[in-house]
Amino acid sequence: MILTESIDTSEQPDLLIVDDDEIFSDVLAKAMTKRGFSVRTTHNIETALSLAETIAPEYAIVDLKLSNESGLLLVEKLKALDPGTRIVMLTGYASIATAVEAIKLGATHYLAKPVDADEIMAAFERTSGETDTPISANPLSVGRLEWEYIHRILAENDYNISVTARALNMHRRTLQRKLAKKPLRE
């Protein structure tokens, strides 16, 4: 766990960054400190909850995949601790199912990596949806539809690989290989 210190943190809003990629966390912490936050980083749910109980962060950045844990669980627990916490979920494994669940659980926004500090700042500031969001002219590819379907069934089964594999009538190892792949682009 890295605590980023500033000269006067009494006026700075607290930001909790939870990502198992330590290098990414450190770089993001420095960028967010420059933008006026008092930043604390951690790399797992247990430590994140301990910190959240201590500092009651106004803002949080949570990675979806935290080693063997789901960041969705952390989003739910952070919102239970303080409903006013503005949470941005980041992921390198974006899917419609996880985006919907993150928002339902209380995330303010959901961003696919790679992402920079300015995009996160903009996500924190957004308080409503945009009706002028462009609609894609191209439908999703078959590979992407498969990826989305698998992740929806996985979410419905509380991220249990064995139960999901049975529901999909698929061998567990086959499902694990498919989940290990990055999502296909549209």
Disulfide bonds with the S-S distance in Angstrom:
none
